[in-house]
Amino acid sequence: MTAQALWCKRIQAQANIELRCNTVVEEILGEQEVSAVRTLDVASGVRGELAIDAVFVYIGLAPNIAFLDGQLALDGQGRILADNRLRSSRRGVFAAGSIRTATSGQAVGAAGDGALAALAAHEFLRDGDWPA
């Protein structure tokens, strides 16, 4: 698992959670509601079906920055370097949420980032201030 260590320990301690590492969901099954998922163990190539009642889709924390084409400074994890006002290395470009360095990786943090970036952008448009 690649989650934060605290969450990995908490998940592993739950008797009602079955971990299936190296397994991907290929298809969600059901007519009007979810009834099962079709899975693939990518290590062994074995396919299977798992009866379930619900699906929580999580896309992860990998930043989607291909559209930037090297225009901004990034950290070692491929996230945009930003200061405490969420200003990037390029004048007028702000970074918020999981795309920026030092992110919490939580939706509530991304929402807060969005509000802070909006205020910082307003100030930039008003004053034109940008760090050297």
Wavefront OBJ file of the C-alpha trace (Angstrom):
o trace
v 0.000 0.000 0.000
v 1.191 3.486 -0.777
v -1.053 5.431 1.596
v 0.192 7.320 4.632
v 1.623 4.912 7.234
v -1.022 5.776 9.833
v -3.846 4.903 7.430
v -2.147 1.685 6.311
v -1.921 0.503 9.933
v -5.526 1.437 10.653
v -6.787 -0.373 7.553
v -4.728 -3.488 8.247
v -6.122 -3.617 11.797
v -9.743 -3.813 10.591
v -11.160 -7.345 10.602
v -13.889 -6.384 8.125
v -11.466 -5.161 5.442
v -9.856 -7.577 3.022
v -6.816 -6.155 1.253
v -6.276 -7.215 -2.332
v -2.915 -5.815 -3.329
v -1.894 -5.830 -7.002
v -5.576 -6.011 -7.933
v -7.450 -3.622 -10.197
v -11.155 -3.286 -10.902
v -11.799 -3.929 -14.581
v -15.565 -3.493 -14.536
v -18.374 -2.516 -12.187
v -21.290 -4.952 -12.574
v -25.015 -4.496 -11.970
v -28.110 -3.189 -13.699
v -29.804 -0.541 -11.537
v -27.269 -0.763 -8.725
v -23.826 -2.188 -8.067
v -23.811 -5.952 -7.491
v -20.178 -6.924 -8.087
v -16.864 -5.946 -9.625
v -14.734 -7.855 -12.087
v -11.120 -7.849 -10.893
v -7.683 -8.620 -12.266
v -4.685 -9.573 -10.144
v -1.970 -7.861 -12.176
v 0.785 -9.958 -10.590
v -0.726 -13.360 -11.416
v -3.086 -12.487 -14.282
v -5.986 -14.155 -12.440
v -9.414 -12.622 -13.024
v -12.293 -12.853 -10.600
v -15.586 -11.402 -9.450
v -16.314 -9.940 -6.055
v -19.896 -9.432 -4.836
v -20.243 -5.938 -3.346
v -22.903 -3.363 -2.538
v -21.039 -0.148 -3.322
v -17.936 1.319 -4.967
v -15.814 4.223 -3.747
v -13.724 5.564 -6.626
v -10.405 7.101 -5.613
v -8.073 8.397 -8.302
v -5.062 8.928 -6.085
v -2.722 11.808 -5.483
v -0.531 11.717 -8.564
v -0.547 15.247 -9.996
v -1.789 15.595 -13.569
v 0.681 18.176 -14.881
v 1.405 16.997 -18.423
v -0.435 20.047 -19.799
v 2.204 22.317 -18.229
v 4.923 20.984 -20.526
v 7.771 22.003 -18.193
v 6.637 25.620 -17.784
v 6.716 25.611 -13.949
v 9.229 24.574 -11.284
v 8.340 21.215 -9.702
v 9.395 19.372 -6.576
v 10.840 15.835 -6.555
v 7.347 14.300 -6.617
v 6.267 16.214 -9.712
v 4.141 18.752 -7.850
v 4.219 22.497 -8.547
v 6.435 24.468 -6.197
v 4.337 27.205 -4.599
v 4.853 29.683 -1.793
v 2.471 30.280 1.125
v 0.265 32.423 -1.155
v 0.164 29.523 -3.669
v 2.185 31.475 -6.250
v 4.199 29.308 -8.625
v 7.523 30.031 -10.317
v 5.696 31.733 -13.186
v 4.166 35.158 -12.718
v 0.379 35.008 -12.534
v 0.113 31.216 -12.148
v -1.228 29.835 -8.870
v -1.320 26.194 -7.740
v -3.988 24.693 -5.465
v -4.885 21.228 -4.238
v -2.963 18.010 -4.842
v -1.118 19.499 -7.818
v 1.015 21.687 -5.527
v 3.881 20.853 -3.206
v 3.146 20.430 0.523
v -0.473 19.439 -0.107
v -2.585 17.672 2.517
v -4.066 15.389 -0.135
v -7.521 15.969 1.344
v -10.562 17.467 -0.363
v -11.029 19.965 2.447
v -7.412 21.123 1.977
v -7.949 21.539 -1.757
v -11.067 23.600 -1.061
v -9.098 25.820 1.310
v -6.330 26.118 -1.277
v -8.873 27.218 -3.857
v -10.132 29.983 -1.587
v -6.593 31.123 -0.727
v -5.522 31.060 -4.392
v -8.581 33.106 -5.368
v -7.748 35.747 -2.760
v -4.092 35.776 -3.793
v -5.063 36.096 -7.467
v -7.350 39.015 -6.597
v -4.478 40.746 -4.789
v -2.138 40.040 -7.716
v -4.585 41.522 -10.201
v -5.067 44.543 -7.960
v -1.401 45.183 -7.029
v 0.703 43.180 -9.483
v 2.956 41.953 -6.652
v 4.940 38.798 -7.362
v 8.079 37.526 -5.623
v 11.343 37.844 -7.554
l 1 2 3 4 5 6 7 8 9 10 11 12 13 14 15 16 17 18 19 20 21 22 23 24 25 26 27 28 29 30 31 32 33 34 35 36 37 38 39 40 41 42 43 44 45 46 47 48 49 50 51 52 53 54 55 56 57 58 59 60 61 62 63 64 65 66 67 68 69 70 71 72 73 74 75 76 77 78 79 80 81 82 83 84 85 86 87 88 89 90 91 92 93 94 95 96 97 98 99 100 101 102 103 104 105 106 107 108 109 110 111 112 113 114 115 116 117 118 119 120 121 122 123 124 125 126 127 128 129 130 131 132
